[in-house]
Amino acid sequence: MGQIVVVGPEFAAEPVTARMLGESATLVPLAGPAALVTAVAPDGLRLRRVLDEALESLT
Protein backbone atom coordinates (compact mmCIF):
# COMPACT_ATOMS: atom_id res chain seq x y z
CA MET A 1 0.00 0.00 0.00
CA GLY A 2 1.21 3.50 -0.77
CA GLN A 3 -0.04 7.08 -0.80
CA ILE A 4 0.78 10.36 -2.48
CA VAL A 5 -0.39 13.77 -1.26
CA VAL A 6 -0.47 16.38 -4.02
CA VAL A 7 -0.80 20.02 -2.96
CA GLY A 8 -1.39 22.85 -5.41
CA PRO A 9 -3.31 26.10 -5.85
CA GLU A 10 -5.25 24.60 -8.77
CA PHE A 11 -7.18 22.42 -6.30
CA ALA A 12 -8.57 25.54 -4.55
CA ALA A 13 -10.46 26.68 -7.62
CA GLU A 14 -11.35 23.18 -8.82
CA PRO A 15 -11.09 20.40 -6.20
CA VAL A 16 -10.72 16.85 -7.46
CA THR A 17 -13.72 14.56 -7.43
CA ALA A 18 -13.39 11.42 -5.33
CA ARG A 19 -13.09 8.44 -7.66
CA MET A 20 -11.39 5.15 -8.39
CA LEU A 21 -8.25 5.25 -10.51
CA GLY A 22 -8.17 1.88 -12.19
CA GLU A 23 -8.75 -1.20 -10.08
CA SER A 24 -6.33 -0.53 -7.26
CA ALA A 25 -6.20 3.20 -6.50
CA THR A 26 -8.48 5.93 -5.21
CA LEU A 27 -8.33 9.69 -5.47
CA VAL A 28 -9.93 11.88 -2.81
CA PRO A 29 -9.93 15.65 -2.23
CA LEU A 30 -8.30 17.08 0.88
CA ALA A 31 -8.56 20.49 2.50
CA GLY A 32 -5.56 22.60 1.93
CA PRO A 33 -6.02 22.55 -1.18
CA ALA A 34 -4.76 19.06 -1.90
CA ALA A 35 -5.57 15.58 -3.17
CA LEU A 36 -4.72 12.15 -1.80
CA VAL A 37 -4.04 9.06 -3.88
CA THR A 38 -4.05 5.69 -2.11
CA ALA A 39 -3.08 2.52 -3.97
CA VAL A 40 -2.44 -1.16 -3.35
CA ALA A 41 -0.41 -3.59 -5.44
CA PRO A 42 1.16 -7.02 -5.03
CA ASP A 43 4.73 -5.67 -5.11
CA GLY A 44 6.69 -2.42 -4.88
CA LEU A 45 7.33 -2.05 -8.61
CA ARG A 46 3.67 -2.33 -9.50
CA LEU A 47 2.75 0.01 -6.67
CA ARG A 48 5.20 2.60 -7.99
CA ARG A 49 3.70 2.32 -11.48
CA VAL A 50 0.15 2.77 -10.17
CA LEU A 51 1.16 5.82 -8.12
CA ASP A 52 3.10 7.31 -11.05
CA GLU A 53 0.08 6.93 -13.33
CA ALA A 54 -2.15 8.56 -10.72
CA LEU A 55 0.26 11.47 -10.35
CA GLU A 56 0.34 11.96 -14.13
CA SER A 57 -3.46 12.08 -14.23
CA LEU A 58 -3.39 15.04 -11.80
CA THR A 59 -0.91 17.15 -13.77
PDB file of N, CA, C and O in Angstrom:
ATOM      1  N   MET A   1       0.846  -1.170   0.000  1.00  0.00           N
ATOM      2  CA  MET A   1       0.000   0.000   0.000  1.00  0.00           C
ATOM      3  C   MET A   1       0.892   1.234   0.000  1.00  0.00           C
ATOM      4  O   MET A   1       1.936   1.262   0.652  1.00  0.00           O
ATOM      5  N   GLY A   2       0.466   2.250  -0.739  1.00  0.00           N
ATOM      6  CA  GLY A   2       1.206   3.497  -0.769  1.00  0.00           C
ATOM      7  C   GLY A   2       0.264   4.671  -0.977  1.00  0.00           C
ATOM      8  O   GLY A   2      -0.878   4.506  -1.406  1.00  0.00           O
ATOM      9  N   GLN A   3       0.769   5.867  -0.664  1.00  0.00           N
ATOM     10  CA  GLN A   3      -0.036   7.075  -0.801  1.00  0.00           C
ATOM     11  C   GLN A   3       0.823   8.215  -1.322  1.00  0.00           C
ATOM     12  O   GLN A   3       2.032   8.272  -1.100  1.00  0.00           O
ATOM     13  N   ILE A   4       0.152   9.122  -2.025  1.00  0.00           N
ATOM     14  CA  ILE A   4       0.783  10.362  -2.479  1.00  0.00           C
ATOM     15  C   ILE A   4      -0.157  11.503  -2.114  1.00  0.00           C
ATOM     16  O   ILE A   4      -1.356  11.432  -2.384  1.00  0.00           O
ATOM     17  N   VAL A   5       0.374  12.542  -1.511  1.00  0.00           N
ATOM     18  CA  VAL A   5      -0.386  13.766  -1.261  1.00  0.00           C
ATOM     19  C   VAL A   5       0.119  14.804  -2.252  1.00  0.00           C
ATOM     20  O   VAL A   5       1.315  15.090  -2.312  1.00  0.00           O
ATOM     21  N   VAL A   6      -0.808  15.366  -3.030  1.00  0.00           N
ATOM     22  CA  VAL A   6      -0.468  16.382  -4.019  1.00  0.00           C
ATOM     23  C   VAL A   6      -1.118  17.684  -3.581  1.00  0.00           C
ATOM     24  O   VAL A   6      -2.333  17.746  -3.393  1.00  0.00           O
ATOM     25  N   VAL A   7      -0.311  18.720  -3.419  1.00  0.00           N
ATOM     26  CA  VAL A   7      -0.798  20.021  -2.963  1.00  0.00           C
ATOM     27  C   VAL A   7      -0.552  21.029  -4.070  1.00  0.00           C
ATOM     28  O   VAL A   7       0.541  21.086  -4.633  1.00  0.00           O
ATOM     29  N   GLY A   8      -1.571  21.826  -4.382  1.00  0.00           N
ATOM     30  CA  GLY A   8      -1.392  22.847  -5.405  1.00  0.00           C
ATOM     31  C   GLY A   8      -2.542  23.833  -5.415  1.00  0.00           C
ATOM     32  O   GLY A   8      -3.666  23.489  -5.049  1.00  0.00           O
ATOM     33  N   PRO A   9      -2.262  25.068  -5.835  1.00  0.00           N
ATOM     34  CA  PRO A   9      -3.305  26.096  -5.847  1.00  0.00           C
ATOM     35  C   PRO A   9      -4.448  25.776  -6.809  1.00  0.00           C
ATOM     36  O   PRO A   9      -5.557  26.281  -6.638  1.00  0.00           O
ATOM     37  N   GLU A  10      -4.191  24.945  -7.814  1.00  0.00           N
ATOM     38  CA  GLU A  10      -5.250  24.605  -8.768  1.00  0.00           C
ATOM     39  C   GLU A  10      -6.397  23.842  -8.107  1.00  0.00           C
ATOM     40  O   GLU A  10      -7.520  23.868  -8.609  1.00  0.00           O
ATOM     41  N   PHE A  11      -6.130  23.164  -6.987  1.00  0.00           N
ATOM     42  CA  PHE A  11      -7.180  22.421  -6.297  1.00  0.00           C
ATOM     43  C   PHE A  11      -8.102  23.337  -5.493  1.00  0.00           C
ATOM     44  O   PHE A  11      -9.180  22.905  -5.085  1.00  0.00           O
ATOM     45  N   ALA A  12      -7.708  24.588  -5.257  1.00  0.00           N
ATOM     46  CA  ALA A  12      -8.571  25.535  -4.546  1.00  0.00           C
ATOM     47  C   ALA A  12      -9.728  25.957  -5.434  1.00  0.00           C
ATOM     48  O   ALA A  12     -10.873  26.024  -4.988  1.00  0.00           O
ATOM     49  N   ALA A  13      -9.425  26.240  -6.690  1.00  0.00           N
ATOM     50  CA  ALA A  13     -10.458  26.680  -7.623  1.00  0.00           C
ATOM     51  C   ALA A  13     -11.296  25.510  -8.126  1.00  0.00           C
ATOM     52  O   ALA A  13     -12.495  25.653  -8.365  1.00  0.00           O
ATOM     53  N   GLU A  14     -10.653  24.348  -8.286  1.00  0.00           N
ATOM     54  CA  GLU A  14     -11.348  23.180  -8.822  1.00  0.00           C
ATOM     55  C   GLU A  14     -10.880  21.922  -8.091  1.00  0.00           C
ATOM     56  O   GLU A  14      -9.967  21.243  -8.560  1.00  0.00           O
ATOM     57  N   PRO A  15     -11.494  21.605  -6.950  1.00  0.00           N
ATOM     58  CA  PRO A  15     -11.086  20.403  -6.200  1.00  0.00           C
ATOM     59  C   PRO A  15     -11.328  19.140  -7.021  1.00  0.00           C
ATOM     60  O   PRO A  15     -12.226  19.096  -7.862  1.00  0.00           O
ATOM     61  N   VAL A  16     -10.522  18.120  -6.768  1.00  0.00           N
ATOM     62  CA  VAL A  16     -10.722  16.848  -7.463  1.00  0.00           C
ATOM     63  C   VAL A  16     -12.004  16.206  -6.963  1.00  0.00           C
ATOM     64  O   VAL A  16     -12.476  16.490  -5.862  1.00  0.00           O
ATOM     65  N   THR A  17     -12.553  15.339  -7.791  1.00  0.00           N
ATOM     66  CA  THR A  17     -13.720  14.559  -7.429  1.00  0.00           C
ATOM     67  C   THR A  17     -13.247  13.196  -6.939  1.00  0.00           C
ATOM     68  O   THR A  17     -12.403  12.569  -7.579  1.00  0.00           O
ATOM     69  N   ALA A  18     -13.769  12.739  -5.836  1.00  0.00           N
ATOM     70  CA  ALA A  18     -13.395  11.417  -5.333  1.00  0.00           C
ATOM     71  C   ALA A  18     -13.784  10.366  -6.360  1.00  0.00           C
ATOM     72  O   ALA A  18     -14.906  10.351  -6.866  1.00  0.00           O
ATOM     73  N   ARG A  19     -12.814   9.471  -6.661  1.00  0.00           N
ATOM     74  CA  ARG A  19     -13.093   8.438  -7.663  1.00  0.00           C
ATOM     75  C   ARG A  19     -12.025   7.344  -7.589  1.00  0.00           C
ATOM     76  O   ARG A  19     -10.967   7.510  -6.981  1.00  0.00           O
ATOM     77  N   MET A  20     -12.345   6.238  -8.225  1.00  0.00           N
ATOM     78  CA  MET A  20     -11.388   5.147  -8.392  1.00  0.00           C
ATOM     79  C   MET A  20     -10.473   5.480  -9.560  1.00  0.00           C
ATOM     80  O   MET A  20     -10.911   6.048 -10.560  1.00  0.00           O
ATOM     81  N   LEU A  21      -9.222   5.130  -9.429  1.00  0.00           N
ATOM     82  CA  LEU A  21      -8.253   5.254 -10.509  1.00  0.00           C
ATOM     83  C   LEU A  21      -7.819   3.836 -10.866  1.00  0.00           C
ATOM     84  O   LEU A  21      -6.923   3.275 -10.235  1.00  0.00           O
ATOM     85  N   GLY A  22      -8.452   3.272 -11.866  1.00  0.00           N
ATOM     86  CA  GLY A  22      -8.172   1.880 -12.189  1.00  0.00           C
ATOM     87  C   GLY A  22      -8.798   0.961 -11.148  1.00  0.00           C
ATOM     88  O   GLY A  22      -9.790   1.304 -10.505  1.00  0.00           O
ATOM     89  N   GLU A  23      -8.195  -0.211 -10.998  1.00  0.00           N
ATOM     90  CA  GLU A  23      -8.754  -1.205 -10.080  1.00  0.00           C
ATOM     91  C   GLU A  23      -8.148  -1.156  -8.688  1.00  0.00           C
ATOM     92  O   GLU A  23      -8.677  -1.767  -7.759  1.00  0.00           O
ATOM     93  N   SER A  24      -7.028  -0.424  -8.534  1.00  0.00           N
ATOM     94  CA  SER A  24      -6.333  -0.530  -7.260  1.00  0.00           C
ATOM     95  C   SER A  24      -5.945   0.804  -6.622  1.00  0.00           C
ATOM     96  O   SER A  24      -5.099   0.838  -5.729  1.00  0.00           O
ATOM     97  N   ALA A  25      -6.554   1.895  -7.070  1.00  0.00           N
ATOM     98  CA  ALA A  25      -6.199   3.200  -6.498  1.00  0.00           C
ATOM     99  C   ALA A  25      -7.437   4.071  -6.371  1.00  0.00           C
ATOM    100  O   ALA A  25      -8.391   3.938  -7.138  1.00  0.00           O
ATOM    101  N   THR A  26      -7.406   4.963  -5.390  1.00  0.00           N
ATOM    102  CA  THR A  26      -8.481   5.928  -5.213  1.00  0.00           C
ATOM    103  C   THR A  26      -7.894   7.334  -5.118  1.00  0.00           C
ATOM    104  O   THR A  26      -6.761   7.530  -4.677  1.00  0.00           O
ATOM    105  N   LEU A  27      -8.683   8.282  -5.535  1.00  0.00           N
ATOM    106  CA  LEU A  27      -8.325   9.695  -5.469  1.00  0.00           C
ATOM    107  C   LEU A  27      -9.402  10.387  -4.652  1.00  0.00           C
ATOM    108  O   LEU A  27     -10.592  10.238  -4.930  1.00  0.00           O
ATOM    109  N   VAL A  28      -8.983  11.148  -3.639  1.00  0.00           N
ATOM    110  CA  VAL A  28      -9.934  11.885  -2.808  1.00  0.00           C
ATOM    111  C   VAL A  28      -9.424  13.307  -2.587  1.00  0.00           C
ATOM    112  O   VAL A  28      -8.217  13.528  -2.488  1.00  0.00           O
ATOM    113  N   PRO A  29     -10.343  14.273  -2.509  1.00  0.00           N
ATOM    114  CA  PRO A  29      -9.926  15.647  -2.230  1.00  0.00           C
ATOM    115  C   PRO A  29      -9.584  15.812  -0.755  1.00  0.00           C
ATOM    116  O   PRO A  29     -10.146  15.136   0.106  1.00  0.00           O
ATOM    117  N   LEU A  30      -8.662  16.712  -0.481  1.00  0.00           N
ATOM    118  CA  LEU A  30      -8.303  17.082   0.884  1.00  0.00           C
ATOM    119  C   LEU A  30      -8.419  18.594   1.028  1.00  0.00           C
ATOM    120  O   LEU A  30      -8.340  19.324   0.040  1.00  0.00           O
ATOM    121  N   ALA A  31      -8.605  19.054   2.242  1.00  0.00           N
ATOM    122  CA  ALA A  31      -8.564  20.491   2.497  1.00  0.00           C
ATOM    123  C   ALA A  31      -7.123  20.941   2.334  1.00  0.00           C
ATOM    124  O   ALA A  31      -6.189  20.174   2.568  1.00  0.00           O
ATOM    125  N   GLY A  32      -6.956  22.162   1.940  1.00  0.00           N
ATOM    126  CA  GLY A  32      -5.558  22.600   1.926  1.00  0.00           C
ATOM    127  C   GLY A  32      -5.153  23.596   0.897  1.00  0.00           C
ATOM    128  O   GLY A  32      -4.549  24.581   1.320  1.00  0.00           O
ATOM    129  N   PRO A  33      -5.364  23.519  -0.292  1.00  0.00           N
ATOM    130  CA  PRO A  33      -6.023  22.548  -1.177  1.00  0.00           C
ATOM    131  C   PRO A  33      -5.071  21.420  -1.583  1.00  0.00           C
ATOM    132  O   PRO A  33      -3.899  21.652  -1.880  1.00  0.00           O
ATOM    133  N   ALA A  34      -5.598  20.207  -1.588  1.00  0.00           N
ATOM    134  CA  ALA A  34      -4.760  19.057  -1.898  1.00  0.00           C
ATOM    135  C   ALA A  34      -5.622  17.877  -2.345  1.00  0.00           C
ATOM    136  O   ALA A  34      -6.851  17.914  -2.293  1.00  0.00           O
ATOM    137  N   ALA A  35      -4.924  16.833  -2.783  1.00  0.00           N
ATOM    138  CA  ALA A  35      -5.572  15.583  -3.174  1.00  0.00           C
ATOM    139  C   ALA A  35      -4.733  14.437  -2.628  1.00  0.00           C
ATOM    140  O   ALA A  35      -3.517  14.558  -2.486  1.00  0.00           O
ATOM    141  N   LEU A  36      -5.392  13.326  -2.322  1.00  0.00           N
ATOM    142  CA  LEU A  36      -4.716  12.146  -1.800  1.00  0.00           C
ATOM    143  C   LEU A  36      -4.994  10.971  -2.712  1.00  0.00           C
ATOM    144  O   LEU A  36      -6.145  10.685  -3.044  1.00  0.00           O
ATOM    145  N   VAL A  37      -3.928  10.292  -3.118  1.00  0.00           N
ATOM    146  CA  VAL A  37      -4.044   9.056  -3.881  1.00  0.00           C
ATOM    147  C   VAL A  37      -3.577   7.924  -2.984  1.00  0.00           C
ATOM    148  O   VAL A  37      -2.489   7.985  -2.410  1.00  0.00           O
ATOM    149  N   THR A  38      -4.404   6.887  -2.863  1.00  0.00           N
ATOM    150  CA  THR A  38      -4.052   5.691  -2.109  1.00  0.00           C
ATOM    151  C   THR A  38      -4.145   4.505  -3.062  1.00  0.00           C
ATOM    152  O   THR A  38      -5.127   4.359  -3.790  1.00  0.00           O
ATOM    153  N   ALA A  39      -3.111   3.654  -3.051  1.00  0.00           N
ATOM    154  CA  ALA A  39      -3.083   2.521  -3.972  1.00  0.00           C
ATOM    155  C   ALA A  39      -2.560   1.275  -3.283  1.00  0.00           C
ATOM    156  O   ALA A  39      -1.812   1.353  -2.308  1.00  0.00           O
ATOM    157  N   VAL A  40      -2.962   0.130  -3.801  1.00  0.00           N
ATOM    158  CA  VAL A  40      -2.438  -1.156  -3.351  1.00  0.00           C
ATOM    159  C   VAL A  40      -1.963  -1.927  -4.572  1.00  0.00           C
ATOM    160  O   VAL A  40      -2.497  -1.769  -5.670  1.00  0.00           O
ATOM    161  N   ALA A  41      -0.953  -2.763  -4.366  1.00  0.00           N
ATOM    162  CA  ALA A  41      -0.412  -3.587  -5.440  1.00  0.00           C
ATOM    163  C   ALA A  41       0.323  -4.768  -4.821  1.00  0.00           C
ATOM    164  O   ALA A  41       0.713  -4.712  -3.655  1.00  0.00           O
ATOM    165  N   PRO A  42       0.515  -5.833  -5.590  1.00  0.00           N
ATOM    166  CA  PRO A  42       1.156  -7.019  -5.030  1.00  0.00           C
ATOM    167  C   PRO A  42       2.650  -6.874  -4.758  1.00  0.00           C
ATOM    168  O   PRO A  42       3.215  -7.658  -3.995  1.00  0.00           O
ATOM    169  N   ASP A  43       3.299  -5.881  -5.371  1.00  0.00           N
ATOM    170  CA  ASP A  43       4.725  -5.666  -5.108  1.00  0.00           C
ATOM    171  C   ASP A  43       5.076  -4.194  -5.302  1.00  0.00           C
ATOM    172  O   ASP A  43       4.282  -3.420  -5.837  1.00  0.00           O
ATOM    173  N   GLY A  44       6.268  -3.821  -4.862  1.00  0.00           N
ATOM    174  CA  GLY A  44       6.690  -2.424  -4.881  1.00  0.00           C
ATOM    175  C   GLY A  44       6.769  -1.816  -6.257  1.00  0.00           C
ATOM    176  O   GLY A  44       6.423  -0.647  -6.432  1.00  0.00           O
ATOM    177  N   LEU A  45       7.218  -2.580  -7.249  1.00  0.00           N
ATOM    178  CA  LEU A  45       7.332  -2.050  -8.612  1.00  0.00           C
ATOM    179  C   LEU A  45       5.962  -1.711  -9.180  1.00  0.00           C
ATOM    180  O   LEU A  45       5.774  -0.648  -9.772  1.00  0.00           O
ATOM    181  N   ARG A  46       5.024  -2.602  -9.002  1.00  0.00           N
ATOM    182  CA  ARG A  46       3.666  -2.332  -9.503  1.00  0.00           C
ATOM    183  C   ARG A  46       3.028  -1.173  -8.751  1.00  0.00           C
ATOM    184  O   ARG A  46       2.319  -0.357  -9.340  1.00  0.00           O
ATOM    185  N   LEU A  47       3.282  -1.103  -7.452  1.00  0.00           N
ATOM    186  CA  LEU A  47       2.755   0.010  -6.666  1.00  0.00           C
ATOM    187  C   LEU A  47       3.297   1.323  -7.191  1.00  0.00           C
ATOM    188  O   LEU A  47       2.546   2.285  -7.350  1.00  0.00           O
ATOM    189  N   ARG A  48       4.583   1.376  -7.461  1.00  0.00           N
ATOM    190  CA  ARG A  48       5.203   2.597  -7.989  1.00  0.00           C
ATOM    191  C   ARG A  48       4.571   2.993  -9.316  1.00  0.00           C
ATOM    192  O   ARG A  48       4.313   4.174  -9.549  1.00  0.00           O
ATOM    193  N   ARG A  49       4.321   2.034 -10.175  1.00  0.00           N
ATOM    194  CA  ARG A  49       3.705   2.324 -11.479  1.00  0.00           C
ATOM    195  C   ARG A  49       2.294   2.877 -11.312  1.00  0.00           C
ATOM    196  O   ARG A  49       1.914   3.827 -11.997  1.00  0.00           O
ATOM    197  N   VAL A  50       1.520   2.290 -10.410  1.00  0.00           N
ATOM    198  CA  VAL A  50       0.150   2.773 -10.166  1.00  0.00           C
ATOM    199  C   VAL A  50       0.187   4.198  -9.639  1.00  0.00           C
ATOM    200  O   VAL A  50      -0.578   5.049 -10.093  1.00  0.00           O
ATOM    201  N   LEU A  51       1.071   4.464  -8.685  1.00  0.00           N
ATOM    202  CA  LEU A  51       1.159   5.822  -8.122  1.00  0.00           C
ATOM    203  C   LEU A  51       1.665   6.817  -9.148  1.00  0.00           C
ATOM    204  O   LEU A  51       1.191   7.953  -9.182  1.00  0.00           O
ATOM    205  N   ASP A  52       2.614   6.424  -9.986  1.00  0.00           N
ATOM    206  CA  ASP A  52       3.102   7.314 -11.045  1.00  0.00           C
ATOM    207  C   ASP A  52       1.993   7.662 -12.039  1.00  0.00           C
ATOM    208  O   ASP A  52       1.868   8.814 -12.453  1.00  0.00           O
ATOM    209  N   GLU A  53       1.190   6.671 -12.419  1.00  0.00           N
ATOM    210  CA  GLU A  53       0.076   6.926 -13.334  1.00  0.00           C
ATOM    211  C   GLU A  53      -0.935   7.875 -12.692  1.00  0.00           C
ATOM    212  O   GLU A  53      -1.454   8.771 -13.356  1.00  0.00           O
ATOM    213  N   ALA A  54      -1.208   7.683 -11.427  1.00  0.00           N
ATOM    214  CA  ALA A  54      -2.148   8.556 -10.725  1.00  0.00           C
ATOM    215  C   ALA A  54      -1.617   9.984 -10.686  1.00  0.00           C
ATOM    216  O   ALA A  54      -2.366  10.934 -10.910  1.00  0.00           O
ATOM    217  N   LEU A  55      -0.343  10.135 -10.406  1.00  0.00           N
ATOM    218  CA  LEU A  55       0.256  11.465 -10.351  1.00  0.00           C
ATOM    219  C   LEU A  55       0.189  12.144 -11.715  1.00  0.00           C
ATOM    220  O   LEU A  55      -0.090  13.340 -11.800  1.00  0.00           O
ATOM    221  N   GLU A  56       0.440  11.399 -12.769  1.00  0.00           N
ATOM    222  CA  GLU A  56       0.344  11.963 -14.129  1.00  0.00           C
ATOM    223  C   GLU A  56      -1.067  12.417 -14.436  1.00  0.00           C
ATOM    224  O   GLU A  56      -1.250  13.419 -15.128  1.00  0.00           O
ATOM    225  N   SER A  57      -2.072  11.708 -13.940  1.00  0.00           N
ATOM    226  CA  SER A  57      -3.457  12.082 -14.228  1.00  0.00           C
ATOM    227  C   SER A  57      -3.844  13.401 -13.545  1.00  0.00           C
ATOM    228  O   SER A  57      -4.810  14.049 -13.948  1.00  0.00           O
ATOM    229  N   LEU A  58      -3.097  13.792 -12.524  1.00  0.00           N
ATOM    230  CA  LEU A  58      -3.389  15.039 -11.802  1.00  0.00           C
ATOM    231  C   LEU A  58      -2.657  16.248 -12.386  1.00  0.00           C
ATOM    232  O   LEU A  58      -2.995  17.386 -12.062  1.00  0.00           O
ATOM    233  N   THR A  59      -1.680  16.020 -13.225  1.00  0.00           N
ATOM    234  CA  THR A  59      -0.910  17.147 -13.766  1.00  0.00           C
ATOM    235  C   THR A  59      -1.258  17.421 -15.198  1.00  0.00           C
ATOM    236  O   THR A  59      -0.702  18.337 -15.805  1.00  0.00           O
TER     237      THR A  59
END
